[in-house]
């Protein structure tokens, strides 16, 4: 049983890491889109 608990804990930790990476990626995309929209009036 301890092995099953450990495997489950590792799976949860990996899923949490994946969620952090996805959140950071979406944040970077949002920052890039915002900066691009702010740069549009400067270009024209």
Residue pairs with C-beta under 8 A, 6 or more apart in sequence:
none
